Structure formats: C-alpha cells, structure tokens
C-alpha cells in the first residue's frame, strides 16, 4: 500500500512548485514575486531553488560516474 492520497497530492504539488520556482528564477523573476505567486515566503523560495539545483548536480554527477565505468 502506497502513501495516503493526500501525501501523494502534496508531493505532486511540491514537484510542480519546484519546477515553477526553477522556471521563474531562470527568467530572473525576483524571489519576492515568486513567493507572492506561489504563496510561500521568500526564504522558502530560496530554499526550494537551492534544493532543486542540488538535485540537478547530483543527477549530473551520477550520470558522469556511469559514463566513466
């Protein structure tokens, strides 16, 4: 049995939020504007963006290691 339906819904929402934060930051939208759009604090936007960048780096490192094998 998987996670409760509301947990699945939250995780989809979190993934969508992360994608939106990355998209808007790549367009150089100010953090305060993103925060207002998403209904979260500016520090949370910064945290979401940092976590997304870290995840990208991790995937790239894993891909590079696989290529070197």
URDAFEN-V497671 format. One record per residue. N is the residue number from 1. PHI is phi in radians with two decimals (NA if undefined). PSI is psi in whole degrees, 0 to 359 (none if undefined). Layout:
[[N/PHI/PSI] [N/PHI/PSI]]
This chain:
[[1/NA/132] [2/-1.44/189] [3/-1.16/157] [4/-1.00/155] [5/-0.98/320] [6/-1.18/330] [7/-1.24/319] [8/-1.08/318] [9/-1.09/317] [10/-1.09/319] [11/-1.22/325] [12/-1.13/315] [13/-1.05/318] [14/-1.13/320] [15/-1.15/318] [16/-1.13/320] [17/-1.11/316] [18/-1.05/314] [19/-1.08/319] [20/-1.16/318] [21/-1.04/313] [22/-1.09/314] [23/-1.01/312] [24/-1.22/321] [25/-1.15/324] [26/-1.13/334] [27/-1.54/4] [28/1.12/30] [29/-1.24/133] [30/-1.04/146] [31/-0.99/319] [32/-1.08/324] [33/-1.20/318] [34/-1.09/315] [35/-1.02/316] [36/-1.13/319] [37/-1.11/319] [38/-1.59/350] [39/1.28/32] [40/-2.20/171] [41/-1.36/159] [42/-1.05/317] [43/-1.06/327] [44/-1.18/321] [45/-1.04/314] [46/-1.05/317] [47/-1.12/314] [48/-1.05/316] [49/-1.12/315] [50/-1.07/317] [51/-1.12/320] [52/-1.12/317] [53/-1.11/319] [54/-1.10/319] [55/-1.11/320] [56/-1.10/314] [57/-1.04/318] [58/-1.09/317] [59/-1.12/318] [60/-1.12/320] [61/-1.12/315] [62/-1.07/319] [63/-1.14/318] [64/-1.10/316] [65/-1.08/319] [66/-1.13/323] [67/-1.17/327] [68/-1.36/348] [69/-1.37/none]]
